[in-house]
Amino acid sequence: MHSRKEIDLAVQIIQDEFGLAARKVFEAVSQRDNLTFEYIVHLVPFRRRTCGAILYTLIKHGCITSVHKSQKPTSSRIVYTYRINLAYIRCRQRFSRYALYAKTKHTQEHFMVLLTIALHGAMSVNQIMSIVQQVPSESSLRSADVHKAICDLLEIQLLQRVRYDKTCVNLDRACTRTDQEHMPSETQENDSSSSFLRLNPRSLDAALGRLKEEDTRLLSVERSASDVDVHLRRQKHVEAVIKTRLGAQALRIFRVLIRNQLEQKQVAELSMVPVKDTRDILYKLLKFGYVQMQEIARTHDHAPSRTNYLWRVDCSDVEKTVKRELIQALTNVHLRKLFEVRRYRTGIVKNERMWSSKPLKREVLKDLEVTTMRLDELLLLFDDVDVASQTV
C-alpha cells in the first residue's frame, strides 16, 4: 500500500498532464490494488468505451500496470487486474531532463526518439520511426539513423522493452474499435502480444546523476555510487533539515543518538547542552519523528518516577519521515504552481494590461518550477524508501 500523500501528488500530476477524466479513472484504480475493469467502470461516470480508452492510455504511459490474474472457468477470456505505478508517475516530472540529457550527450535522432516516447507513451519501433520522420526539423532525419538511435538507446538501457497484451483492457465488443486504433500494426498482425519501447527511468536517473557529478565536480572520478554513499548523502540531507528547523543544538543531540541509546542526562552531557534545553529539544525531535523514546519500567505499575526513558535514532524511520515531508512539500508546490498558472491565464483573458504591470508573476512561476526540480532531485535520493509502513 502507498501513503495518502504519495497518491495525492500522483493524482495532481495525472490531472495536470492528462485531464480531469483521466484523474477520475486514476482515483478509481488507486482505491485498491488489483481492481478489475468491470469494477473500475462501475466507479467512474463514463461509458465503457471511454473508460477503456482512458485506462489504456494510462497503461501505455506507465501510470497504471495490468496484471494477469486468472482465467474464468466458464469462459476463454483472460481476466486482468490493474494497479497504479507511483514510481513511474514521479519520474514523469523528469522527462524534460531526460530529453535534454539525450540532446546534450547524444545526437538529434536520440533526442527525438526519447521525446517521442515521452509524449506518446510506449510505442513500437515502427511507430517511433513513423512519428519521428514526420516531425519538421532543420535537417531531415533518415530512417536508418533513427533505427540506429533506437538500437543505441536499447543497448545502453535508456529504453526498455515491455509487452502489452491486446486484451490487457477487457473492452469486449464495445471497445474493440477503440482498442484497435491504439494498438500498433505489429499487435494487429499478432493476436497474442507485441513488444513496445518505453523510457527506463532507473538508467536515465543514473545517467543524470553521473552528469551532475561530472559538471559540479562534487565526487572524484574513482569514487563509486555505492549504497554507503547513498546513505551518507541521505544523512547529510537529514542533518541539514534538522539544523535548519530546530537549530545547531538539536543537530548535536541527533548525532549523539545515532550511535547510542541514552537517557536524558547522558544526552545532555555528551552533547554539551543544558538539561532543560535538552528535554525541550528531545521532545521537539520526537514530535517531528526524528528520534524515538523507549520506556523501561523498573516496576509493574509503570510509574514515571520508577521508569527509565531511553532515547535513540532509527535511521530507516527518519528516512521515511523525511521522504513524507518531501512528498508533502512537492505536493504543495505543485498545487501552488497550478493555482498561479490558472490565475495567470484568467488574468490575461480578463485584462491583458493587468499582468504587464506585474512582471513578477512570471518570476513566481519560474521560482516554483525551480523549487519543483530541486525537491524532485531530493526525492530521487529517497526513492527506494518505503513510507507505507508508517501511519500518515
C-alpha positions as CSV (number, residue, x, y, z in Angstrom):
1,M,0.0,0.0,0.0
2,H,1.1,3.6,-0.7
3,S,0.8,6.6,1.6
4,R,-2.0,9.1,1.1
5,K,0.4,11.9,0.3
6,E,2.1,9.9,-2.5
7,I,-1.3,9.2,-4.0
8,D,-2.5,12.8,-3.8
9,L,0.7,14.0,-5.5
10,A,0.2,11.4,-8.3
11,V,-3.4,12.5,-8.7
12,Q,-2.4,16.1,-9.3
13,I,0.3,15.0,-11.8
14,I,-2.3,12.9,-13.7
15,Q,-4.8,15.8,-13.8
16,D,-2.2,18.2,-14.9
17,E,-0.9,16.0,-17.8
18,F,-4.0,14.0,-18.9
19,G,-7.0,16.0,-17.7
20,L,-9.9,15.6,-15.3
21,A,-11.3,12.4,-16.9
22,A,-8.0,10.6,-16.5
23,R,-7.9,11.8,-12.9
24,K,-11.2,10.2,-12.1
25,V,-10.1,6.9,-13.6
26,F,-6.8,7.0,-11.8
27,E,-8.5,7.8,-8.5
28,A,-10.8,4.8,-9.0
29,V,-7.8,2.5,-9.6
30,S,-5.9,3.9,-6.6
31,Q,-8.7,3.0,-4.2
32,R,-7.4,-0.6,-4.0
33,D,-4.9,-2.8,-5.7
34,N,-5.9,-5.5,-8.2
35,L,-9.2,-4.0,-9.5
36,T,-10.9,-5.5,-12.5
37,F,-12.1,-3.5,-15.5
38,E,-15.7,-4.2,-14.6
39,Y,-15.2,-2.7,-11.1
40,I,-13.4,0.4,-12.5
41,V,-16.2,1.0,-15.0
42,H,-18.7,0.9,-12.0
43,L,-16.7,3.5,-10.1
44,V,-16.3,6.2,-12.9
45,P,-19.1,8.2,-14.5
46,F,-18.1,7.3,-18.1
47,R,-19.2,4.8,-20.7
48,R,-17.4,1.6,-21.0
49,R,-15.6,2.6,-24.2
50,T,-14.4,5.9,-22.8
51,C,-13.2,4.3,-19.6
52,G,-11.3,1.7,-21.6
53,A,-9.6,4.2,-23.8
54,I,-8.5,6.3,-20.8
55,L,-7.3,3.2,-19.0
56,Y,-5.3,2.0,-22.0
57,T,-3.7,5.4,-22.4
58,L,-2.6,5.4,-18.8
59,I,-1.2,1.9,-19.2
60,K,0.8,3.0,-22.2
61,H,2.2,5.9,-20.3
62,G,3.2,3.7,-17.4
63,C,0.9,5.3,-14.9
64,I,-1.1,2.0,-14.4
65,T,0.1,-1.5,-14.7
66,S,-2.0,-4.5,-15.7
67,V,-1.6,-7.9,-14.2
68,H,-2.8,-11.3,-15.5
69,K,-5.0,-12.5,-12.6
70,S,-6.8,-15.7,-13.7
71,Q,-8.9,-17.2,-16.4
72,K,-12.6,-17.8,-15.8
73,P,-13.6,-21.5,-15.9
74,T,-16.7,-20.8,-18.0
75,S,-15.0,-18.5,-20.5
76,S,-11.8,-18.4,-22.5
77,R,-11.4,-14.7,-21.9
78,I,-8.3,-13.7,-19.8
79,V,-9.1,-11.5,-16.7
80,Y,-6.7,-8.6,-15.9
81,T,-6.4,-6.5,-12.8
82,Y,-4.9,-3.0,-12.5
83,R,-2.9,-1.1,-10.1
84,I,-1.2,2.3,-10.0
85,N,2.5,2.8,-10.6
86,L,3.6,5.7,-8.4
87,A,7.3,5.3,-9.1
88,Y,6.9,5.8,-12.8
89,I,4.5,8.7,-12.3
90,R,7.0,10.6,-10.2
91,C,9.6,10.0,-12.9
92,R,7.4,11.8,-15.4
93,Q,8.4,15.1,-13.8
94,R,11.9,14.4,-15.0
95,F,11.0,13.6,-18.6
96,S,12.1,17.0,-19.8
97,R,15.5,16.5,-18.2
98,Y,15.8,13.1,-19.9
99,A,15.2,14.6,-23.3
100,L,17.7,17.4,-22.5
101,Y,20.3,14.8,-21.5
102,A,19.8,13.0,-24.8
103,K,20.2,16.2,-26.7
104,T,23.4,17.1,-24.8
105,K,25.1,13.8,-24.8
106,H,23.8,12.2,-28.0
107,T,22.6,13.1,-31.5
108,Q,19.4,14.7,-32.7
109,E,18.0,11.3,-33.5
110,H,18.4,10.1,-29.9
111,F,16.8,13.3,-28.7
112,M,13.8,12.9,-31.0
113,V,13.3,9.2,-30.1
114,L,13.2,9.9,-26.3
115,L,11.0,12.9,-26.8
116,T,8.5,10.9,-28.9
117,I,8.2,8.2,-26.3
118,A,7.9,10.7,-23.5
119,L,5.0,12.4,-25.3
120,H,3.2,9.3,-26.7
121,G,4.0,6.6,-24.2
122,A,5.1,3.1,-25.0
123,M,5.4,2.6,-28.8
124,S,6.6,0.0,-31.2
125,V,9.7,0.6,-33.4
126,N,7.7,1.2,-36.5
127,Q,5.5,3.8,-34.7
128,I,8.5,5.7,-33.4
129,M,10.2,5.8,-36.7
130,S,7.0,7.0,-38.4
131,I,6.4,9.8,-36.0
132,V,10.0,11.0,-35.8
133,Q,10.2,11.2,-39.6
134,Q,7.0,13.3,-39.7
135,V,8.3,15.9,-37.3
136,P,9.6,19.0,-39.2
137,S,13.2,19.8,-38.5
138,E,16.1,21.7,-39.9
139,S,17.8,18.6,-41.3
140,S,15.7,15.6,-42.4
141,L,16.1,12.5,-40.3
142,R,16.9,9.3,-42.2
143,S,15.1,6.1,-41.2
144,A,18.5,4.3,-40.9
145,D,19.8,6.9,-38.4
146,V,16.6,6.8,-36.3
147,H,16.7,3.0,-36.2
148,K,20.4,3.1,-35.1
149,A,19.5,5.6,-32.4
150,I,16.8,3.3,-31.1
151,C,19.3,0.4,-31.0
152,D,21.8,2.5,-29.2
153,L,19.3,3.6,-26.6
154,L,18.3,0.0,-26.0
155,E,22.0,-1.1,-25.8
156,I,22.8,1.5,-23.1
157,Q,19.4,0.6,-21.4
158,L,17.9,4.1,-21.6
159,L,15.0,2.4,-23.3
160,Q,13.4,-0.9,-22.1
161,R,11.2,-3.4,-23.8
162,V,7.7,-4.0,-22.4
163,R,4.9,-6.3,-23.7
164,Y,1.3,-5.2,-23.8
165,D,-1.3,-7.8,-24.5
166,K,-4.0,-6.9,-26.9
167,T,-6.6,-7.9,-24.3
168,C,-5.0,-6.1,-21.3
169,V,-8.1,-3.8,-21.3
170,N,-11.2,-6.0,-21.3
171,L,-13.2,-3.9,-23.6
172,D,-15.3,-6.6,-25.2
173,R,-17.2,-5.7,-28.3
174,A,-18.0,-2.2,-27.2
175,C,-14.3,-1.1,-27.2
176,T,-12.9,-3.3,-29.9
177,R,-12.7,-0.4,-32.3
178,T,-11.0,1.9,-29.8
179,D,-8.5,-0.8,-28.8
180,Q,-7.5,-1.4,-32.4
181,E,-7.0,2.3,-33.1
182,H,-4.5,2.5,-30.2
183,M,-2.7,-0.8,-30.9
184,P,0.2,-0.7,-33.4
185,S,0.3,-2.7,-36.6
186,E,2.5,-5.4,-35.1
187,T,-0.1,-6.2,-32.5
188,Q,-2.9,-6.4,-35.1
189,E,-0.8,-8.8,-37.0
190,N,0.0,-10.9,-34.0
191,D,-3.0,-11.9,-31.9
192,S,-1.1,-12.6,-28.7
193,S,1.2,-9.7,-27.7
194,S,3.8,-7.2,-29.1
195,S,7.0,-5.6,-28.0
196,F,6.8,-1.9,-27.1
197,L,9.6,0.5,-26.1
198,R,9.4,2.9,-23.2
199,L,11.8,5.0,-21.1
200,N,13.8,3.3,-18.5
201,P,13.8,5.8,-15.5
202,R,16.3,4.0,-13.4
203,S,19.0,4.1,-16.1
204,L,18.1,7.7,-17.0
205,D,18.3,8.8,-13.4
206,A,21.7,7.2,-13.0
207,A,22.8,8.9,-16.2
208,L,21.6,12.3,-14.9
209,G,23.4,11.6,-11.6
210,R,26.7,10.9,-13.4
211,L,26.2,14.0,-15.5
212,K,25.7,16.2,-12.4
213,E,28.7,14.7,-10.7
214,E,30.9,15.5,-13.7
215,D,29.6,19.0,-14.1
216,T,29.8,20.0,-10.4
217,R,32.9,18.1,-9.6
218,L,31.5,17.0,-6.3
219,L,32.7,13.5,-6.4
220,S,36.1,12.2,-7.6
221,V,36.3,10.1,-10.7
222,E,37.3,6.9,-8.9
223,R,34.5,7.1,-6.3
224,S,31.6,4.7,-6.9
225,A,28.0,5.4,-6.2
226,S,27.6,2.6,-3.7
227,D,24.8,2.1,-1.1
228,V,27.1,3.6,1.6
229,D,27.4,6.8,-0.4
230,V,23.7,7.0,-0.8
231,H,23.2,6.5,2.9
232,L,25.7,9.3,3.7
233,R,24.0,11.7,1.3
234,R,20.7,10.9,2.9
235,Q,22.1,11.5,6.4
236,K,23.6,14.8,5.3
237,H,20.3,16.0,4.0
238,V,18.5,14.9,7.2
239,E,21.1,16.7,9.3
240,A,20.6,19.9,7.2
241,V,16.9,19.7,7.7
242,I,17.2,19.3,11.5
243,K,19.7,22.1,11.8
244,T,17.5,24.5,9.7
245,R,14.3,23.6,11.6
246,L,15.5,23.1,15.2
247,G,19.0,24.6,15.4
248,A,22.6,23.5,15.9
249,Q,22.0,22.1,19.4
250,A,19.3,19.7,18.0
251,L,21.8,18.6,15.4
252,R,24.4,17.8,18.1
253,I,21.8,15.8,20.1
254,F,20.7,13.9,16.9
255,R,24.3,12.9,16.1
256,V,24.9,11.7,19.6
257,L,21.7,9.5,19.5
258,I,22.7,8.0,16.1
259,R,25.5,6.0,17.8
260,N,23.9,5.4,21.2
261,Q,20.7,4.8,23.1
262,L,20.9,7.1,26.1
263,E,18.9,8.7,28.9
264,Q,18.2,12.4,29.0
265,K,21.1,13.3,31.4
266,Q,23.6,11.3,29.3
267,V,22.4,13.1,26.2
268,A,22.9,16.4,27.9
269,E,26.4,15.6,29.0
270,L,27.6,14.1,25.7
271,S,26.0,16.9,23.5
272,M,27.1,19.7,26.0
273,V,23.6,21.1,26.1
274,P,21.9,22.2,29.3
275,V,19.5,19.7,30.7
276,K,16.4,21.9,30.4
277,D,17.2,22.7,26.8
278,T,17.9,19.0,26.1
279,R,14.5,18.0,27.3
280,D,12.7,20.6,25.1
281,I,14.8,19.7,22.1
282,L,14.3,15.9,22.6
283,Y,10.5,16.3,22.6
284,K,10.6,18.5,19.5
285,L,12.7,15.9,17.7
286,L,10.2,13.3,18.9
287,K,7.3,15.4,17.6
288,F,8.8,15.6,14.1
289,G,9.6,11.9,14.1
290,Y,13.4,12.2,14.1
291,V,14.0,10.3,17.4
292,Q,12.3,7.6,19.3
293,M,11.7,7.1,23.0
294,Q,11.6,3.7,24.8
295,E,10.1,3.2,28.3
296,I,11.8,0.7,30.6
297,A,9.8,0.3,33.7
298,R,11.5,-0.9,36.9
299,T,8.2,-1.9,38.5
300,H,4.9,-3.4,37.2
301,D,2.9,-0.2,37.8
302,H,4.9,1.8,35.2
303,A,5.1,4.8,37.5
304,P,7.1,7.7,35.8
305,S,9.3,8.1,38.8
306,R,10.4,4.5,38.5
307,T,10.7,4.3,34.8
308,N,13.8,4.9,32.6
309,Y,13.3,6.7,29.3
310,L,15.9,5.9,26.6
311,W,16.3,8.0,23.5
312,R,17.6,6.7,20.2
313,V,17.6,7.3,16.5
314,D,16.3,4.8,13.9
315,C,17.9,5.9,10.6
316,S,15.3,4.0,8.5
317,D,12.4,5.6,10.2
318,V,14.0,9.0,9.9
319,E,14.4,8.5,6.2
320,K,10.8,7.6,5.9
321,T,9.8,10.7,7.8
322,V,11.9,12.9,5.6
323,K,10.5,11.3,2.4
324,R,7.0,12.0,3.6
325,E,7.9,15.6,4.2
326,L,9.4,15.9,0.7
327,I,6.3,14.4,-0.9
328,Q,4.1,16.9,1.1
329,A,6.3,19.8,0.1
330,L,6.3,18.7,-3.6
331,T,2.5,18.4,-3.5
332,N,2.1,21.9,-2.0
333,V,4.5,23.4,-4.6
334,H,2.7,21.6,-7.4
335,L,-0.7,22.9,-6.2
336,R,0.6,26.4,-5.9
337,K,2.0,26.2,-9.4
338,L,-1.3,25.1,-10.8
339,F,-3.0,27.9,-9.0
340,E,-0.6,30.5,-10.3
341,V,-0.9,29.2,-13.9
342,R,-4.7,29.3,-13.7
343,R,-4.7,32.8,-12.2
344,Y,-2.2,34.0,-14.8
345,R,-4.3,32.7,-17.7
346,T,-7.5,34.1,-16.2
347,G,-5.8,37.5,-15.8
348,I,-4.7,37.5,-19.4
349,V,-8.2,36.7,-20.6
350,K,-9.9,39.4,-18.5
351,N,-7.4,42.2,-18.8
352,E,-4.1,41.9,-20.7
353,R,-2.7,45.0,-19.1
354,M,-3.2,43.5,-15.6
355,W,-0.1,41.4,-16.0
356,S,2.0,43.9,-17.8
357,S,2.2,46.0,-14.6
358,K,3.1,42.9,-12.6
359,P,6.1,41.1,-14.3
360,L,6.9,39.4,-11.0
361,K,4.1,36.8,-11.6
362,R,6.2,35.1,-14.3
363,E,9.2,35.1,-11.9
364,V,7.0,33.4,-9.3
365,L,6.2,30.6,-11.8
366,K,9.9,30.2,-12.6
367,D,10.8,30.0,-8.9
368,L,8.1,27.4,-8.4
369,E,9.4,25.4,-11.3
370,V,13.0,25.5,-9.9
371,T,11.7,24.5,-6.5
372,T,9.9,21.6,-8.0
373,M,13.0,20.4,-9.7
374,R,15.1,20.7,-6.6
375,L,12.5,18.8,-4.5
376,D,12.3,16.1,-7.1
377,E,16.1,15.7,-7.0
378,L,15.9,15.2,-3.3
379,L,13.0,12.8,-3.6
380,L,15.0,10.8,-6.1
381,L,17.6,10.3,-3.3
382,F,15.0,8.7,-1.1
383,D,13.2,6.9,-4.0
384,D,13.7,3.3,-2.6
385,V,12.5,4.2,0.9
386,D,9.1,2.7,1.6
387,V,6.8,5.0,3.6
388,A,3.7,2.9,3.5
389,S,4.6,1.0,6.7
390,Q,4.1,4.2,8.8
391,T,0.9,5.9,9.7
392,V,0.3,9.2,7.9
